[in-house]
């Protein structure tokens, strides 16, 4: 069963390849969605797929890319139509 979760990641997460790293991680887990920078400095990640893969992505989001310094991750389940692929931008 496919579900979607939206994550808001805070800390040093812009300009450190966080979105691209999240995309690669999500694709390896078979997830679709998107990662975008927000004006307030956070990154928003929408991910859709199997619950176990979503759990693994969420655990990765707490660490992030090597140059990132994640200070918080807020997650919510959302009712979204799953995208065909994972995108950044």
Secondary structure, 3 states (H helix, E strand, C coil): CCEEEEEEEEEECCCCCHHHHHHHHHHHCCCEEEEEECCCCCEEEEEEECHHHHHHHHHHHCCCCCCCEEEEEEEEEECCCCCCCEEEC
